[in-house]
Structures are given as structure tokens and as C-alpha cells.
Amino acid sequence: MIAQALTAAIAMVFAAQTTPAADHENNRNRKVCRQDQSTGSILPRRICHSRSEWAAILEKQGDDTNNARVRCGNNKIQPFQN
């Protein structure tokens, strides 16, 4: 009786596991919300994007920062690294 219950529990654990590729895809598409406190506003604004969209936004911001440094002649600072 106990052996059957233990076998059933182990089978449920293995059945619940997903493949690593599916987990990775779910992580990239999972929605992440952040609060943005803009100047002049009392209440923060909630912004939601997928993880891959947030990565693209951060990369774009880093590119913009580096471009501004180069235009100002302050290119001695190391480039933005994520």
C-alpha cells in the first residue's frame, strides 16, 4: 500500500516536470510588470512587458546612452554593459 502511494507520488513529480526548452520559452514570454515613477506625477505608472521585450528596452536605453556620450565627446567612459 505504501509502495503504491510512493510510486504514484514519484510518477506525479516526473509527469509535472517540463522540458528545459519549454521552460526557457515560457520565461521569455512571461509578463513582468514594473512601476515607473515619472517626474511631476504622484502616482507611479505600471508598465507590463514580456521578459524579452524588457531586454530589448534596456538594450535600446544603453545604446542611447552610449550615443549621447559620443556626441558630447565624453567617450572615455566604458560603454554600457547589461
N, CA, C and O atoms as a GROMACS GRO file, in nm:
protein
  328
    1MET      N    1   0.083  -0.119   0.000
    1MET     CA    2   0.000   0.000   0.000
    1MET      C    3   0.087   0.125   0.000
    1MET      O    4   0.066   0.216  -0.080
    2ILE      N    5   0.186   0.128   0.090
    2ILE     CA    6   0.275   0.243   0.098
    2ILE      C    7   0.360   0.251  -0.029
    2ILE      O    8   0.387   0.360  -0.079
    3ALA      N    9   0.402   0.137  -0.080
    3ALA     CA   10   0.483   0.135  -0.202
    3ALA      C   11   0.404   0.190  -0.320
    3ALA      O   12   0.460   0.261  -0.404
    4GLN      N   13   0.275   0.158  -0.328
    4GLN     CA   14   0.192   0.210  -0.437
    4GLN      C   15   0.176   0.361  -0.426
    4GLN      O   16   0.182   0.432  -0.526
    5ALA      N   17   0.157   0.411  -0.305
    5ALA     CA   18   0.143   0.555  -0.285
    5ALA      C   19   0.273   0.627  -0.320
    5ALA      O   20   0.272   0.733  -0.382
    6LEU      N   21   0.385   0.569  -0.280
    6LEU     CA   22   0.515   0.628  -0.311
    6LEU      C   23   0.541   0.627  -0.462
    6LEU      O   24   0.591   0.725  -0.517
    7THR      N   25   0.507   0.518  -0.527
    7THR     CA   26   0.523   0.510  -0.672
    7THR      C   27   0.436   0.612  -0.742
    7THR      O   28   0.480   0.676  -0.838
    8ALA      N   29   0.313   0.629  -0.697
    8ALA     CA   30   0.223   0.728  -0.757
    8ALA      C   31   0.276   0.869  -0.736
    8ALA      O   32   0.267   0.952  -0.827
    9ALA      N   33   0.330   0.897  -0.619
    9ALA     CA   34   0.384   1.031  -0.592
    9ALA      C   35   0.505   1.060  -0.680
    9ALA      O   36   0.518   1.171  -0.733
   10ILE      N   37   0.592   0.962  -0.697
   10ILE     CA   38   0.709   0.981  -0.783
   10ILE      C   39   0.666   1.000  -0.928
   10ILE      O   40   0.723   1.083  -0.999
   11ALA      N   41   0.568   0.926  -0.972
   11ALA     CA   42   0.518   0.940  -1.109
   11ALA      C   43   0.459   1.078  -1.132
   11ALA      O   44   0.476   1.136  -1.240
   12MET      N   45   0.391   1.132  -1.032
   12MET     CA   46   0.332   1.266  -1.046
   12MET      C   47   0.442   1.372  -1.055
   12MET      O   48   0.427   1.470  -1.129
   13VAL      N   49   0.550   1.354  -0.982
   13VAL     CA   50   0.661   1.451  -0.986
   13VAL      C   51   0.723   1.453  -1.124
   13VAL      O   52   0.748   1.560  -1.181
   14PHE      N   53   0.750   1.335  -1.180
   14PHE     CA   54   0.811   1.329  -1.313
   14PHE      C   55   0.715   1.377  -1.421
   14PHE      O   56   0.759   1.435  -1.520
   15ALA      N   57   0.587   1.354  -1.406
   15ALA     CA   58   0.489   1.399  -1.505
   15ALA      C   59   0.474   1.551  -1.502
   15ALA      O   60   0.444   1.611  -1.605
   16ALA      N   61   0.495   1.613  -1.388
   16ALA     CA   62   0.478   1.758  -1.375
   16ALA      C   63   0.597   1.834  -1.432
   16ALA      O   64   0.584   1.953  -1.462
   17GLN      N   65   0.710   1.770  -1.448
   17GLN     CA   66   0.828   1.838  -1.500
   17GLN      C   67   0.812   1.862  -1.649
   17GLN      O   68   0.763   1.777  -1.723
   18THR      N   69   0.856   1.982  -1.693
   18THR     CA   70   0.851   2.015  -1.835
   18THR      C   71   0.992   2.013  -1.890
   18THR      O   72   1.090   2.004  -1.816
   19THR      N   73   1.002   2.020  -2.020
   19THR     CA   74   1.133   2.019  -2.084
   19THR      C   75   1.202   2.153  -2.062
   19THR      O   76   1.134   2.254  -2.050
   20PRO      N   77   1.334   2.156  -2.058
   20PRO     CA   78   1.406   2.282  -2.038
   20PRO      C   79   1.377   2.384  -2.149
   20PRO      O   80   1.370   2.503  -2.121
   21ALA      N   81   1.360   2.339  -2.272
   21ALA     CA   82   1.331   2.431  -2.381
   21ALA      C   83   1.196   2.499  -2.361
   21ALA      O   84   1.181   2.618  -2.387
   22ALA      N   85   1.098   2.423  -2.314
   22ALA     CA   86   0.966   2.482  -2.290
   22ALA      C   87   0.973   2.580  -2.173
   22ALA      O   88   0.908   2.684  -2.177
   23ASP      N   89   1.051   2.548  -2.070
   23ASP     CA   90   1.067   2.641  -1.958
   23ASP      C   91   1.133   2.770  -2.003
   23ASP      O   92   1.091   2.879  -1.963
   24HIS      N   93   1.236   2.758  -2.086
   24HIS     CA   94   1.305   2.877  -2.135
   24HIS      C   95   1.211   2.964  -2.218
   24HIS      O   96   1.211   3.086  -2.204
   25GLU      N   97   1.132   2.902  -2.303
   25GLU     CA   98   1.036   2.977  -2.385
   25GLU      C   99   0.932   3.045  -2.298
   25GLU      O  100   0.894   3.159  -2.324
   26ASN      N  101   0.885   2.976  -2.194
   26ASN     CA  102   0.786   3.036  -2.104
   26ASN      C  103   0.846   3.153  -2.027
   26ASN      O  104   0.778   3.252  -2.004
   27ASN      N  105   0.973   3.142  -1.988
   27ASN     CA  106   1.037   3.252  -1.916
   27ASN      C  107   1.050   3.375  -2.004
   27ASN      O  108   1.031   3.487  -1.956
   28ARG      N  109   1.083   3.356  -2.131
   28ARG     CA  110   1.097   3.471  -2.221
   28ARG      C  111   0.964   3.538  -2.246
   28ARG      O  112   0.958   3.660  -2.263
   29ASN      N  113   0.857   3.461  -2.250
   29ASN     CA  114   0.725   3.516  -2.281
   29ASN      C  115   0.646   3.555  -2.157
   29ASN      O  116   0.537   3.611  -2.169
   30ARG      N  117   0.699   3.526  -2.039
   30ARG     CA  118   0.627   3.560  -1.916
   30ARG      C  119   0.622   3.711  -1.899
   30ARG      O  120   0.721   3.781  -1.919
   31LYS      N  121   0.506   3.761  -1.862
   31LYS     CA  122   0.487   3.904  -1.847
   31LYS      C  123   0.542   3.951  -1.713
   31LYS      O  124   0.517   3.890  -1.609
   32VAL      N  125   0.618   4.060  -1.718
   32VAL     CA  126   0.677   4.121  -1.599
   32VAL      C  127   0.631   4.265  -1.594
   32VAL      O  128   0.645   4.339  -1.691
   33CYS      N  129   0.577   4.305  -1.479
   33CYS     CA  130   0.528   4.442  -1.462
   33CYS      C  131   0.622   4.518  -1.369
   33CYS      O  132   0.670   4.465  -1.269
   34ARG      N  133   0.647   4.644  -1.404
   34ARG     CA  134   0.730   4.732  -1.323
   34ARG      C  135   0.658   4.864  -1.305
   34ARG      O  136   0.572   4.900  -1.385
   35GLN      N  137   0.694   4.935  -1.200
   35GLN     CA  138   0.634   5.066  -1.176
   35GLN      C  139   0.732   5.174  -1.218
   35GLN      O  140   0.851   5.167  -1.187
   36ASP      N  141   0.680   5.273  -1.291
   36ASP     CA  142   0.762   5.383  -1.340
   36ASP      C  143   0.716   5.511  -1.273
   36ASP      O  144   0.602   5.554  -1.290
   37GLN      N  145   0.805   5.571  -1.197
   37GLN     CA  146   0.774   5.697  -1.129
   37GLN      C  147   0.820   5.810  -1.219
   37GLN      O  148   0.939   5.840  -1.227
   38SER      N  149   0.726   5.874  -1.288
   38SER     CA  150   0.763   5.983  -1.377
   38SER      C  151   0.763   6.116  -1.302
   38SER      O  152   0.692   6.133  -1.203
   39THR      N  153   0.844   6.207  -1.349
   39THR     CA  154   0.856   6.338  -1.286
   39THR      C  155   0.725   6.414  -1.300
   39THR      O  156   0.667   6.418  -1.409
   40GLY      N  157   0.680   6.475  -1.192
   40GLY     CA  158   0.558   6.555  -1.194
   40GLY      C  159   0.432   6.477  -1.164
   40GLY      O  160   0.323   6.533  -1.166
   41SER      N  161   0.444   6.349  -1.137
   41SER     CA  162   0.328   6.266  -1.107
   41SER      C  163   0.344   6.207  -0.968
   41SER      O  164   0.453   6.164  -0.928
   42ILE      N  165   0.234   6.205  -0.895
   42ILE     CA  166   0.238   6.149  -0.760
   42ILE      C  167   0.228   5.996  -0.766
   42ILE      O  168   0.296   5.926  -0.690
   43LEU      N  169   0.145   5.946  -0.854
   43LEU     CA  170   0.123   5.803  -0.864
   43LEU      C  171   0.216   5.739  -0.967
   43LEU      O  172   0.232   5.792  -1.077
   44PRO      N  173   0.276   5.627  -0.931
   44PRO     CA  174   0.359   5.557  -1.030
   44PRO      C  175   0.271   5.490  -1.135
   44PRO      O  176   0.157   5.452  -1.109
   45ARG      N  177   0.326   5.476  -1.254
   45ARG     CA  178   0.255   5.411  -1.363
   45ARG      C  179   0.306   5.268  -1.376
   45ARG      O  180   0.427   5.244  -1.368
   46ARG      N  181   0.216   5.174  -1.395
   46ARG     CA  182   0.253   5.034  -1.407
   46ARG      C  183   0.271   5.001  -1.554
   46ARG      O  184   0.182   5.024  -1.636
   47ILE      N  185   0.388   4.945  -1.588
   47ILE     CA  186   0.420   4.909  -1.725
   47ILE      C  187   0.448   4.760  -1.730
   47ILE      O  188   0.530   4.710  -1.652
   48CYS      N  189   0.382   4.689  -1.820
   48CYS     CA  190   0.400   4.544  -1.831
   48CYS      C  191   0.452   4.508  -1.971
   48CYS      O  192   0.399   4.554  -2.072
   49HIS      N  193   0.556   4.426  -1.974
   49HIS     CA  194   0.613   4.374  -2.098
   49HIS      C  195   0.661   4.232  -2.070
   49HIS      O  196   0.674   4.191  -1.955
   50SER      N  197   0.687   4.158  -2.177
   50SER     CA  198   0.747   4.026  -2.159
   50SER      C  199   0.895   4.043  -2.126
   50SER      O  200   0.951   4.151  -2.144
   51ARG      N  201   0.957   3.936  -2.077
   51ARG     CA  202   1.099   3.944  -2.041
   51ARG      C  203   1.185   3.981  -2.162
   51ARG      O  204   1.280   4.059  -2.150
   52SER      N  205   1.152   3.926  -2.279
   52SER     CA  206   1.232   3.958  -2.398
   52SER      C  207   1.212   4.104  -2.439
   52SER      O  208   1.306   4.167  -2.487
   53GLU      N  209   1.092   4.159  -2.421
   53GLU     CA  210   1.069   4.300  -2.451
   53GLU      C  211   1.146   4.390  -2.355
   53GLU      O  212   1.202   4.491  -2.397
   54TRP      N  213   1.149   4.354  -2.226
   54TRP     CA  214   1.227   4.433  -2.130
   54TRP      C  215   1.375   4.431  -2.168
   54TRP      O  216   1.442   4.534  -2.157
   55ALA      N  217   1.426   4.317  -2.211
   55ALA     CA  218   1.567   4.308  -2.251
   55ALA      C  219   1.595   4.400  -2.369
   55ALA      O  220   1.698   4.467  -2.373
   56ALA      N  221   1.503   4.405  -2.466
   56ALA     CA  222   1.520   4.493  -2.582
   56ALA      C  223   1.514   4.640  -2.540
   56ALA      O  224   1.590   4.721  -2.592
   57ILE      N  225   1.426   4.673  -2.448
   57ILE     CA  226   1.414   4.811  -2.400
   57ILE      C  227   1.543   4.854  -2.330
   57ILE      O  228   1.594   4.964  -2.354
   58LEU      N  229   1.597   4.768  -2.243
   58LEU     CA  230   1.721   4.801  -2.173
   58LEU      C  231   1.839   4.815  -2.269
   58LEU      O  232   1.924   4.901  -2.251
   59GLU      N  233   1.843   4.730  -2.371
   59GLU     CA  234   1.949   4.739  -2.470
   59GLU      C  235   1.939   4.871  -2.547
   59GLU      O  236   2.040   4.936  -2.574
   60LYS      N  237   1.819   4.910  -2.583
   60LYS     CA  238   1.797   5.037  -2.654
   60LYS      C  239   1.839   5.155  -2.567
   60LYS      O  240   1.902   5.248  -2.616
   61GLN      N  241   1.805   5.151  -2.439
   61GLN     CA  242   1.845   5.259  -2.348
   61GLN      C  243   1.997   5.268  -2.337
   61GLN      O  244   2.052   5.377  -2.333
   62GLY      N  245   2.064   5.153  -2.332
   62GLY     CA  246   2.209   5.153  -2.327
   62GLY      C  247   2.270   5.210  -2.454
   62GLY      O  248   2.368   5.285  -2.448
   63ASP      N  249   2.212   5.176  -2.570
   63ASP     CA  250   2.259   5.231  -2.696
   63ASP      C  251   2.241   5.382  -2.699
   63ASP      O  252   2.330   5.454  -2.744
   64ASP      N  253   2.127   5.430  -2.653
   64ASP     CA  254   2.101   5.575  -2.649
   64ASP      C  255   2.202   5.646  -2.558
   64ASP      O  256   2.249   5.755  -2.591
   65THR      N  257   2.233   5.584  -2.445
   65THR     CA  258   2.330   5.642  -2.352
   65THR      C  259   2.468   5.651  -2.417
   65THR      O  260   2.536   5.753  -2.407
   66ASN      N  261   2.509   5.544  -2.483
   66ASN     CA  262   2.639   5.544  -2.549
   66ASN      C  263   2.645   5.647  -2.661
   66ASN      O  264   2.746   5.715  -2.678
   67ASN      N  265   2.537   5.661  -2.738
   67ASN     CA  266   2.533   5.759  -2.846
   67ASN      C  267   2.544   5.900  -2.790
   67ASN      O  268   2.611   5.985  -2.849
   68ALA      N  269   2.479   5.928  -2.678
   68ALA     CA  270   2.486   6.060  -2.617
   68ALA      C  271   2.628   6.089  -2.568
   68ALA      O  272   2.675   6.202  -2.580
   69ARG      N  273   2.695   5.990  -2.514
   69ARG     CA  274   2.833   6.009  -2.468
   69ARG      C  275   2.925   6.045  -2.585
   69ARG      O  276   3.009   6.134  -2.574
   70VAL      N  277   2.908   5.976  -2.696
   70VAL     CA  278   2.992   6.000  -2.813
   70VAL      C  279   2.965   6.139  -2.869
   70VAL      O  280   3.059   6.210  -2.905
   71ARG      N  281   2.839   6.178  -2.876
   71ARG     CA  282   2.804   6.311  -2.929
   71ARG      C  283   2.860   6.422  -2.842
   71ARG      O  284   2.898   6.528  -2.892
   72CYS      N  285   2.866   6.400  -2.712
   72CYS     CA  286   2.916   6.503  -2.619
   72CYS      C  287   3.068   6.502  -2.609
   72CYS      O  288   3.125   6.588  -2.542
   73GLY      N  289   3.131   6.408  -2.671
   73GLY     CA  290   3.276   6.399  -2.665
   73GLY      C  291   3.326   6.331  -2.539
   73GLY      O  292   3.446   6.333  -2.511
   74ASN      N  293   3.238   6.271  -2.465
   74ASN     CA  294   3.275   6.202  -2.341
   74ASN      C  295   3.276   6.052  -2.366
   74ASN      O  296   3.207   5.976  -2.297
   75ASN      N  297   3.354   6.010  -2.464
   75ASN     CA  298   3.356   5.868  -2.499
   75ASN      C  299   3.466   5.791  -2.427
   75ASN      O  300   3.496   5.677  -2.464
   76LYS      N  301   3.528   5.851  -2.325
   76LYS     CA  302   3.630   5.781  -2.248
   76LYS      C  303   3.567   5.687  -2.145
   76LYS      O  304   3.635   5.598  -2.093
   77ILE      N  305   3.439   5.705  -2.117
   77ILE     CA  306   3.368   5.618  -2.023
   77ILE      C  307   3.338   5.487  -2.094
   77ILE      O  308   3.304   5.486  -2.213
   78GLN      N  309   3.351   5.378  -2.023
   78GLN     CA  310   3.325   5.248  -2.081
   78GLN      C  311   3.180   5.238  -2.128
   78GLN      O  312   3.092   5.295  -2.064
   79PRO      N  313   3.154   5.166  -2.238
   79PRO     CA  314   3.017   5.150  -2.287
   79PRO      C  315   2.929   5.081  -2.184
   79PRO      O  316   2.976   5.006  -2.100
   80PHE      N  317   2.801   5.109  -2.194
   80PHE     CA  318   2.702   5.049  -2.105
   80PHE      C  319   2.702   4.898  -2.123
   80PHE      O  320   2.694   4.849  -2.235
   81GLN      N  321   2.710   4.826  -2.013
   81GLN     CA  322   2.706   4.680  -2.016
   81GLN      C  323   2.589   4.631  -1.935
   81GLN      O  324   2.568   4.678  -1.823
   82ASN      N  325   2.512   4.537  -1.989
   82ASN     CA  326   2.400   4.478  -1.916
   82ASN      C  327   2.449   4.376  -1.819
   82ASN      O  328   2.369   4.315  -1.748
   0.00000   0.00000   0.00000
